[in-house]
Amino acid sequence: MQVFLDIFSFIVNTLIFVYAFTVISSYVILAVISAFALKRYIKNLKLTDYDRIISSPFAPSVSVVAPAFNESATITENIRSLLSLYYHDFEVVIVNDGSTDDTLQKVIDLYNMEPVDYAVHYAVDCKRIRGVYKSKNKSFSRLTLVDKENGGKADALNAGINISSNDYFLAIDVDSLVEHDALLKLIKPLLDETDKKVIATGGVVRIANSCTIKGGQVIKARVPSNIWARFQVLEYTRAFLMGRMAWSKLNGLLIISGAVGMFDKEIVIACGGYFTKTVGEDMELVVRMRKYMEKKGLAYKVAYVPDPLLWTEAPEDARILKRQRNRWTRGTIDTIMLHKDLFFNPKYGIMGMLSFPYWVFFEWLAPIIEVLGFAYFIFLFFAGSINWYFFLLLLAFVYGFAVAFSTYSILFEELTYHRYHKKRDVLKLFLIAWIEPFFYQPINMMWAIAGNWDYFVRKKSGWGTMKRKGFK
């Protein structure tokens, strides 16, 4: 029995070591690539004249598509923010996805809107569009309001694509605040790239909780007073600054945040639009677009802009945050299952051999492996076979790396964009970096496990509710 236990322990310990080493190595490599890419971006940014983009005849037209479902609390500031975008040729399409509150009426009253005759071309499938509204005030000629039957966010985006009239569209969460120069920065990679077709561009999402907001813009950035939102600031900084920047550089980026992403409308329509039977429509669409381009043998790129382009209201309640993370987990699994043919498939290049396997092992399976590791520790504890020296050494190393990686992310943010001007705000983030591995990470892991359970066992679908306080 003891021999069997020793062999079993050796095999499991080896697997744990290999997995941990691979995870940490990948994080370090991605961080280094991100650092060099971000440094180069900042350098080029100083030489960029965005006014030339405004006057350039090659700058394409853009439709800003914003689905809205029961967004009465934030809809006023949100639309004001969208209409204040600095760009020469754009329209704003607000899609009321069958709201049950006064979202629709609020927009109609605020912008003095009336129904107009509109022949809808259903280029991609969506629920029935009940009406299209335009403002009587010529000052708001850029604004179009669409009222449709409820079908979910993906279906609302498809409706917006059908109504939009421009070459590219920006999919955006209407409950967020967008920076006034966001379109300029998102469109720039399209103009810079000459050898490849840029099919999509994403940007950085920041947390607006506790920030000072005026006229639909964030005037003063602050670290949230709410502990749950504060954890998310650190989480977003790592993901957007250290992760996606590197994957974009490697041309292996698989996800563009559903909160802010620009897409080539022609390619999206050719791919069939957003898939409405998943809660991870943002990632699924990017993966499907990449597969489409690979199968056609066309040179392409999914670009990423590391500028803070959009501010969103993060959940401040653990129950709502749990629902969000549950949904993110189910959306990730859905995309992986729908496109499992990509897994280590050399036909799809970097995507098939590197980025897709990374998502499988380190995004989807990581929480499951962590729970199995914890169960293994409990087993060894009751078996009396724990090497406490090795265990404490490993724990200290993992904890130290987690804190160091988060600290590195915060420092890099401060050295580049420096959005938090008060030292105490930065100190708050440093303090959160020390607390997170013991508190937030285990909770997040359990929420991810619950997402797996809901996907495979309960067969759960749908978004669930997410109440917002609105911007002050």
N, C-alpha and C positions, 0 to 999 in steps of 0.2 A: 504493500500500500504506500509506504514512504517513498519507494523508488518511483512509483507512478506519479505521486504528488510532486516529487522533485523534477521529473521530466516535464510534467504539465506546467509547473511554475517557470521552468527555464524557457519553454516555448512562449508562454504568455508574456513574460518579462522582456524577451527579445522583441516580440511584436510591438509591445508598448514602447520600447526604446526606439525602434525603427520608425514607428508612427510619429512619436513626439519629435524626433530628430528631423523628420521630413517636414512636419508642420512648421517648426521653428525656422528651419532652413529656407522654406518657401517664403515665410514672412520677411525674413532678413533680405532675401534676394529682391522681393517686390518692393521693399522699403528703399533699397539702394537704387533700383531702377526709377522709382518714383522721385527720389531726391534729385537725380540727374535730369530727369525729364522736366520736373517742376522748375529747377534752376534755369534750364534753357528757355522754358516758356516765359518766365519772368523777365529774362533778358530780352527776348524778342518782343515782349509786351511793351517795353519802353520805346521800341522803335516803330510801334504800330500807330498809324494815323487812322482812327476809326471814322473820321469825317470823310476820308476818301472812299470808305465802304459805302457810306450814305449816298455819295454822288456817283458811285460806280454803276455803269449800265449793266454790269455782269452780276450785280447783287440780286438774287432772286426774290420774288414776292413770297410772303409768309402769311399763313393763316394760324392764328392762335386759337386752339380748340380747348375749351374748359368745361368739362361735365360738372353739373351741379345737382345734388340731391339733398334736399333739406338743409340748405346752407344759408338760411335767413340771417344767422348771427354774424356772418362774415362777408356776405355777398357784396355789400356796398363798398367796403375798402378794397375788396379783391378786384372788382371791375374797374374801379378808379386806378388801381395799380396797373392793370393791363392796358388801359387806354393811354396811359402816360409813357408807354414804351417809346424809346428813341430809335426810330427806324423810318425809312422813307416809304415803304410799300407793305403795309400789313393790315389785316382785319382781325377782329376779335369775335369769335363765335362761342356764345354761351349756350350750352345744351342743358335745358332743364329736363332731368331724367325722371319725370313723373313725380316730382316732389309732393309730399303731403302737407307741407307747411306753406308759408306765404312767400317762398323764394320767387316764384314766377311773378306774382303780383307786385312784389317789391321792386323788381327790375323794371317791369312795365311802368309803374308809377314814377319811379325815380328818373327814368330816361324818356318818359313821355312816348311810349312805344305803341305801335298799332300793327295789326296783322297785315301781311302783304301776300300777293299771289306769287307762288314760287313753285316751279316745276322741279320736283326733287328727282335727281337721277341716283338710284340706289346702286352705286358702283360696288359697294360692299353691303352685306346683309345687316339690317338693324330693325328694331321694332318700329311700328308706325309713327311717322312724324305728324303730329296733330296741327302744327302751325309754325309759321316763321314770322318774326316780328322785326320791324325796323323803327328807329326813332323818327319822330316828326321834326326833331331839332337837327339841322344839318351839321351841327358841331359834332354829333355822334354818328356820323355816317359810316364810320369804321365798325360800329357795333351791330351784330346780328344776334337775335335771341331765338333759339329753337326750342319748341315744346314737343315732347314725345312721350310715348308710353314707357313706363319703367322697364329697364332691361339690364341695369347694372352699368358699371363704369365703362367696360370694354364696348358694350353696345352703344352707349352714349358717344364714345369717341368715334365709332363707326358712323354714327349719324352726323357728327361734326365733319368728318371726312367727306361725306356725301354732299353736305351743304357748302363746304369751303370751296373757294374759287382760285386758290393760289398753288404754286408749284411745290412748296414745302409747308408742312404744318408743325406747329409746336404744341405737343400734348402737355397740358399743365393742370395741376390741381387748383380748382377755383378757390379753395380754402387757404391758398398760400399767397405770399406777396413776392412779386418778381422784381428784380433790379431793373432800373430803367434802360440799361444798356445790354440787357440779356440777349436780345435778338442779334445785336451786332457781334457779340462774342461767340454766339452759337453758329452764326453764319460764316465766320472767318475761316474755319477749317475747310469749308466747301470751296472757298475761293483760293486758299493756299495750295490745295492738293491738285496736281496736274496729271499724275499718272494713274490715280485710282479714283473711283467714284465714292464719295462719302455718302453712305446711305442713311446714317443717323449720327446725331451729336448729342451728348449729354453734358450736364454740368453739376456743380456742387449744390447740395441742399443744406441749409442751416436752420437752426432752431430759433424761432422768434419769441418764445415764451420769455416774459419779463423785459423784452426790448421796448424802447420808445418808438412808437409808430405814428407817423403823421402824413396825411395825404397819400396813403397807400404805399409808403416807403419806410424802411427801417432807418430811423435817424440816429439812434444810439443803440449799439449792441451790448447786451448784458448777459452774463451767465444766469440761467434760470434759478429762481429761488426754490422751486419745487425739486425735490431730490430725484424723482423719476425722470423729469425732463433734463436734469443736469447729467445724469448717466448717459442719456441719449446724445447730448452734445459731444461727449468724449467718443461715443460709439460712431457717430456720423463723421467726426474728424478723422478717425482711423480709416474708415471704409472709403470715404471719398478722396482723401488726400493721399493715403498710402497704398490703397488697393487698386482702385479703378484707374488711377493715373498710370500705374505700371502696366496693367492689362491693355490699356489703350496703346501704349508705346509698343507692346508686343503684338498689337493687332489681334488680341484674343479676348477683347471685352464682350461679355455675354449679356450684360444688363445695363440698361439706362433707366434711371429712376423714373417711375411713373409720374412723379411730381413735376419734372421738367425734362423734356426730351424732344429734339427736332428730328423729323423724318422726311425722307423723300417720298412724296405722296404716290408717285407713279409706281415705285417699288412696293409700297405697302398695299396698294390696290392689286397689283399683280400677285401678291402673296395671299390675298383674300381678306385683308384687314385684320383687326384684332379678333382673337379667338375668345368668344363670349362664355365658354364653358370652363374657364379657369379663373382663379383669383390672382394669378400671377401673370396677367396679360402683358405687362411691360417686358419682362424677361423673355416670355414665350415668343413675342413678336420679333425681338431682336435676333433670337436664335433662328427663327423661321426665315427671316430676311437673309441672314448669313448663309443658311443652307441653300436658299434660292440662288444667291450670287455664286456660290461654290458650284452648284450643279450647272449653271450657265457658263461657268468658266470665266467669269468677269472679275477683273481686279477691283477690289472695293476696300473700304475702311469704315469702321465704327469709331468715330472720334470722341474725344473727351476734353472738356474745358475745365480746368481746375479752379476757375473763379467762382466765388460765392454768387450764384445767380438767383437763388430763390430762398425765401424764408417761410418755414411752415410751422404750424402750431403742433407741438408734440403732445402726446397723451400725458396727463399729469395724474391719472388714476391707474392703479395697478391692474384693475379689471379690464379697462379699455386697452391698456398696453399689452396685456396678455392676449386679447383678441387679435390685435394687430400682428403680434409675433406668431401666433397660431396661423394666421392667414398667410404670412410671408413664408412660413415653413411649408404649408400645403401648396402654395404657388410654386415654390422651388421644386418640390417633388413632382408636381404636375408636369412642369417643363422637362424635367429629367426623364420621366416616363414617356412623354409624348415624343421625345427625340432621343431615345436610348440608342438608336442606331449610330449616334455620333461617338459613342464611348470607345476610345482608342481606335478610331477609324481613320487611317492615314489619308483617305480620300478627302477629308475635310481639314487637312493641314493642322495649323496651330490650334484651331478650335477643337478638332477631334482628338488630337494627341496630347494637348496640354490643358487648355482652359476648361473644357467640359469635364474631363476626369478630376480636375481640381475642385470643381463645384460638387461633384459626387462625393469625393473623399473628405474634403475639408469644410464644405458648407452644409451638405445634407447629413452625412454620416458622423460628423464630429460630435454632436451631442449624444448620439447613440453609443459611440465608442467611449465617451466620457462616463456615461452611466454604467456601461459594462465594466469599465475600469474600477468604478466605485464598488460595484457588486463583487468584483474580484478581490478588492481590498477587504471587504467584509468577510469573504470566504477565508482569506488568509488569516484574518484576525482570530476567527473562531477555531481555525486549525492550528493556531499558534506558530505560524510559519513566516511571520513578517520580519524582514530585515529592517529594523527601525532606522539604522544609520543610513542605509540606501534610500529608504522611503523619505526621511526628513530632508536628505540632500536633494532628492529629485523634486520634492515639494518646494523647497527654497529656490531651486533653479527655475522652475516653471513660474512661480510667483514673481521672482525677480525679473524674468524676461517679460511677463505681462505688464508689469509696472514700467519697465524700461521702454517697451514698445509704445505704450500710451504716452509716456513722457516725451519720447522722440516726436510723436505726432503733434503734441501740443507745442513743442519748441519750433517745429518746422512751420506750423501754422503762424506762430508769432513772428518768425523771421520772414515770412512771405506776405501774408495779407493783414495780420495784426488787427483783427476786427474788434478785439476786446482791449480797450485802451486803459482800463483800470487794472492795476497790479493785483488787487484783491480778487478780481474775476479770474485771472490766470492762476492764482494760488488756489482758488476753489477747484479748478480743474485738476491741478496737481494732486490735491487732497483726494479727489474722487478717484484718481488713477490708483491710489493705494488701497482704497476701500473696495473698488469694483470687483477684483478677483474673488473676494470672500463673500460678497453680497449679491451684486447684480448678475454676475456671470452664472452662478449656480441656478438662480431663479430663471434667467433667460434660457438656460439649458433645459430646465423642466418644462418651460413653455414650448420649446421646440419638440420635446418628446411628446407632449400633449398634441402638438400638430401632427406628428407622425401617427399617433393613435387615432386621431380624428380622420385622417386621410385613409388609412388602411383598414381600420376596424369599424369606425362609425360611418365611414363614407360621407363625411360632412362636406358640404359645399356652401358657397355664399360668403358674403363679406362680414355680415354682422353689423351692429350699430357702433358708431363712434361719435359721441357727443362732444361738441367743442364749445369753449367759452366765448370765442370770438376775440378779435384784436382790440386792444384798448388804445 
